[in-house]
Amino acid sequence: MMKVLVCDPIASEGIAILRQHLEVDIKAGLSRDELLRIVPGYSALVVRSQTYIDADVIEAAAGLRVIGRAGVGVDNIDVEAASRHGVVVVNAPTANNVAAAEHTIALMLSLARYIPQASLALRAGEREYAAFLGTELEGKTLGIIGLGNIGSEVARRARFLEMTLIGFDPFVRPEHARDLGVAVVSLEELLQRSDFVTVHVPLNASTTGLLGRAQIAMMKPGARIINCARGGVVDEEALLEAIRDGRLAGAALDVFVREPPVASPLLQEKNIIVTPHLGGSTEEAQVGVAVDVAQQIVAVLRDEPVPYAVNAPAFRSETMATLKPYLNLAEKLGVVLSQLSEAPVEHLEIVYHGRLASDETTPLKAALVKGLLQVIEQGPVSLVNSLLLARNRGLQIRESRSAESPEEHSSLISVRAPEARFVSELAGAVVQGEPHLVRMDGYWMDVVPSGGFLLIGRHVDQPGVVGRIGTLLGDAGINISFVQISREPAQGEAMMVLGVEDAIPDEVYQQVLQVGEMRSARVVRLA
């Protein structure tokens, strides 16, 4: 049984799912040296935000296949190193959407009405409350930076507070923003108009310091900032200066560059409300992220597609069931084509026919390339790194789509490698959930590449050829599971496909090639 190491505490519901399929070790609070020592032998790791999985840890875990982050951000995981080693990184970007959005609204209300400060003053016995004169949210402008999952949930809730909503997100679809009631504007305009600004973007090279000194200077006097996204998106030093100078009325921070923010001057400023990264800390959210990550880890270890792979082609949940069998088909096409190619494959031409033409196809391309390269690559090849390995090899891939599908199949994948000589083109379809090879270089057939070996040969189309090949294999004790013959009468040639259960010894293969009518033959290993 494969093993998973749970490095940070997660909800028991997630642990229960993992234990149904895997051997689970729970070891929270490991030092880096301890983690490096014990990580070999684990197929999966589960972390939250406390444990850092860097390149050295990934290198040490030779059998590692998946890292699960029970939450949204993956800045504590070296995703690039994971990708190089073919390790899938999954997270749970939707399970805590509501929790984070509600926390954002709670902090905005707290900012507007000085709730934490008033509570402390009352407890301390103070009698003067004039400093806590608040402001109403109705009619105020809320600027939302990032209209992804959480930013969208914030917008939905802020509408019911009767706020004016504006947003900045270079990647948002206009119709999505319109449905939310958000007017999309430039970042500069958002900062100039907003009474409250909330950020909901990941931390990366382009968002670090997104709200820096220059951007904060654009904000209207008396505005307020809320950050429940990631520490570092807002320049903490510039923010502190703006609040102390009175240019901003306040800020609410759930995240910090350094967590916990020990001795940070932010903690001493009375107009800054702080919480210790509580955005996703609800009972419902913690159960949700644990369950989501556990289910995805099990799926990855079963070679099944997952919806929230950070570094691999992802599926929308509504298309996963449809495309899943085609992933298997695409990989089989790559495996067969690689072994039938008599020259290095430098160009791939992939065509998606029929209903597939309107679906997401990047995962199918990754699966086909995975099958092609795993025959020749010495290191691990997966959906995560197959396209990266292809680029490193200089493999040129061209994709196209056709709404029409040949023959009776509703969907078809065809792939062509011009450099290949024995067989340069394959096509496959899914029939009753199973992959079928339906064409080789114009020869129509129906072969299920499910295991064992295929002996594929071109021969002169005349009686007795198949019988002589069968006799050679039978004399060698090799059982034939099926025979398919596809003829091309105009050329006087046929293609023969024999399914065999055992490997064909080289001496037997050479005898097959010496049969007078045989023009060429290849053996393909399927499992």
Secondary structure, DSSP 8 states (H G I E B T S, - for coil): --EEEE-S---HHHHHHHHHHSEEEE-TT--HHHHHHH-TT-SEEEE-SS--B-HHHHHH-TT--EEEESSS--TTB-HHHHHHTT-EEEE-TTTTHHHHHHHHHHHHHHHHHTHHHHHHHHHTT----GGG-----TT-EEEEE--SHHHHHHHHHHHTTT-EEEEE-TT--HHHHHHHT-EE--HHHHHHH-SEEEE----STTTTTSB-HHHHHHS-TTEEEEE-S-TTSB-HHHHHHHHHTTSEEEEEES--SSSS-TT-GGGG-TTEEE-SS-TT-SHHHHHHHHHHHHHHHHHHHTT---S-BSSS----HHHHHHHHHHHHHHHHHHHHHHHH-SS---EEEEEEEEGGGGS--HHHHHHHHHHHHHTT-SS---TTTHHHHHHHHT-EEEEEEES--STT-SEEEEEE-TT-SS--EEEEEEETTEEEEEEETTEEEEE---SSEEEEEEEES-TTHHHHHHHHHHHTT--EEEEEEEEEGGGTEEEEEEEESS---HHHHHHHHTSTTEEEEEEEE--
